[in-house]
Amino acid sequence: MEKLKPKAVIFDLGSTLIDYLTHDWFEVSYTATKSAHQQFQDSGHSLPDFEEFWIQLEKVKDTYREKAQKEYREWTVVEAVSEMFKNLKLDNNGQLAADFFDLYYEVISEKLYVYDDTIETLGWLKKRVEKIGLISNTFFPEEKHLEELDRFKIATFLDYKIFSSTFGLRKPHPDIFSRAVELAGFEPDECVYIGDRYVEDITGPAKIGMPAILKKIKGREYPEEMPESTRQISTLSELKNHFDI
């Protein structure tokens, strides 16, 4: 397979640069919600018992998830919590939802870590391509991820960042990739996208003519119909094998 000669490289975030899946996601979300719920109750807020609160919140989230899957419209956990609180006749201005989310995310942030080869690979690319960008599907507010990028010393390598929770659309919608290409200042075929999900990170860029590389995650199922020609890596350091730069 002919090596790529990109002028810009654009990355996914979760499971690509930073690992969000060191623990079962359902368990992490459950624990984080329970922690925030307990702290809210301890501070004097009247909430339903946790199991009922969890069930109702998940129902609200499901409505957002279904819309996102059909229309690629992004949603946030803060929006879901805010709607939940309104249903409980609480929080007319959204501040309680924001406070609840901050407590929730404290648990999430403790589970994250940066891959061993992330910084080395970004440093290698920074000397060889003109732009490095980021596109991340996320239902968390952008500011939380910006804090993580600073915390893990990734931010300095990135020329721009696009988060679906701010952009409003999520991958694989072509508009989010078109925006990334526009910010890079090059044509789609002069850029390369790297991500860990086939539909979002391979078929999405393909819609605008941008080549992509799949970072395969051990234990994750991928579509059987995935073409054999799909470029694949298991670690970021393997990118050097696909680039002639």
N, C-alpha and C positions, 0 to 999 in steps of 0.2 A: 504494500500500500504506500502510495506516494506521501512523503512527509509534507506537513502544512507549513506555510510561511506567513503567519498572521502578523498584522500590524497592531492589532488589539486582541486581548484575551479577556473574556468576561466569565466570572465565576458565579455559581450558586453559593449559598452560605451553609445552611444546615446539612450535615452529612457529607459536605464537600470540603469546606475550610474548617468548620467547627462541628464537633459531634454533639448532636442533640438527643441521640438515641442510645446512650449508655445504659439506660434503664427502660423498662416497658413504659411506653408513653401514657397509656391509660392509668397505670399506677402512679406515675409522677403527677399527672393532672389531678387525679383524685386526692393525692396527699397534699398537693399545693392548695387545692380548693378547701380541703378540710382545715388546713392550717389558717388560711385567711378567715374562714367562717368562725373558727374558735377565737381568733384574736378580735374579730368584730363583736362577738358576743361578750367577750371579756371587757370590752370597752363600753358596753352598755347598749349596743344596738340590738333590737329585737328581731331575730331571724327565726324561721322555722327550724326544726331539728335538722341535723346535717343531712341525713339520708334523703329526706323530703326535698331539702334545698338542692342537693346534687341532682336528683331526678328531674326537677323542674328546670334547673339550669341547662341540663343536657338536652331537654326538649327544645329550649330556646336556641341552643347552639345548632341543633339538627336542622332547624328552619334556615339558618344562615348557611350551613354546609350544603344543603340541597340547592340553594340558589347559586352558590359559588360553583358547584359542580356543573350546573346547567348553563350558566351565563358567564362564568369566569369572573364574576364580581367578587371582590375581596370583602371580608368582614373582619372584625376584631373581637377578641375576648372582652374588651372593655364595653363594646356595643352590646354584647350578649348579657353581660352582668348588669348594665344600665337598664336594659329592657326587663330583666328579671326583677330588679329593684322597683321599677315602676309598677310592675304587676303586684308587688307587695306594698304599694303605696308609699314607697321610700324614694328619696333621692331625685328630686325634681330637676336639679341643676347638673347632675352627672358627677359631682365631686365624690360622692360615696363610692360610685363604681370605680373611679380612678384610684381611690385609696385602697379599695378591695383588691384591685388588680396588682397594685404595688406589693401588697402582702403576698398575694398568689405567686408573683414572679420571683420573689426572693427564693422560694423553694426551687423553681425552675433553674435559675441562674447557677445554683450550687451544683447542678448536674452536668454542666457544660465543660468541655475541654477542647483545646486546639490540637489538631493532629500534629504528630512529630515533624512531618515534612512540610507543613503549611508555610512557615516563615521562610525556610530555605528555598522552596519552589517559587514563592512570590519574589524573593530577592533575585533569584536567577532570571526570572522573566522581566523584572524591572529594568535590567540592563540590556534587554534584547527586544522588547516591544515598546511601542510608543504610548499605549494606554492600557491600563488594567481597570476593569469595571466589575460591578457586582449587580446581580438581579436575584432577589430573594422572595419567594412566596412565603408570606407570614401573616398570621392573624394576631400578631403582637405589634404594639406601637413601635414606630421607627426608632424612637429615642432609646429604647431598651437595647436594640441591636447596635446602635452607635456606641453605647457604653461598652458592649461586649467587644466590638472591634478595637476600641481603645485598650480595653483590659488585656486582650490577647496580642496587642501590638501589631494588628493587621491593618489598621486604618491608614497608616503612613504609605502603604503600597497601593492604595486604591485611588484612582483619579475621580471616580464617581460611584454612586450607590443608588440603586432603585429598589425600594421595598413595596411589595404589592399592597400592603396596608395603607400606604400613602398614595401610591399611583392609582389605586382603585380597581385595577384589573390584575389577574394572576396568570402565571404561566399555565397552559401553553398559548394564551392569547397572543397573536402576533404583534399587537401594538406595544407590548412591554419590551419585546425584543427590538422592534423598530426604534423605540426611544433610546435604548442602550447603544444601538449602532449610530444614531444621530449624535449622541453625546461623545462617542468615540471619535467621530469625524471621518469615518471611513465607510466604504461600501460593505454590505453584509458578508460578501465572500472574502473580505480582507480581515474579518474578525472570526474568532473561535469561541464557542461557549462550552463550559465544562460544568456538568451537574450529575446528580446521582439517580434521577428518575427518567425512564424512557419517554413517556408521553410528554411530560412537562419540559424536559431538558434536551431531548433529541428531536422529537417531532415538532416542537415549538419553534426552535431556530430554523428548522428546515423550511417552514412556511415562508420565511423571508429570504431563503437562500444562504443562510449562515451555517457553516459546518459546525459540528459539535462532537464532543467526546464524552462518553458515559463513564462515570466513576461507579463501578459496580460494588454494591455493598453486600458483604457476605451474609447469607441467610435470607436475603430479600428475594422475592419472586419477581421475575421479569417476563414480559410477554413472549410466548412461544414464537410468535410471528416476527420477532425482532430480527431484522436482516443481519446476515453474517458479516456484512460490510460495515456494520456499526463499529466505530472506533471505540475501544474500551481500555480502561485502566482500573487498577485496584487501589493504587496509591498515587498521590499527586506527583511524587518524584518520577513516575513513569511517563509524565508528559514529555520529558526530554526525548523519549523514543519516537514521539509523533511530530516533533517540530524540527524544522531546519532553519534555525534563526541564530 
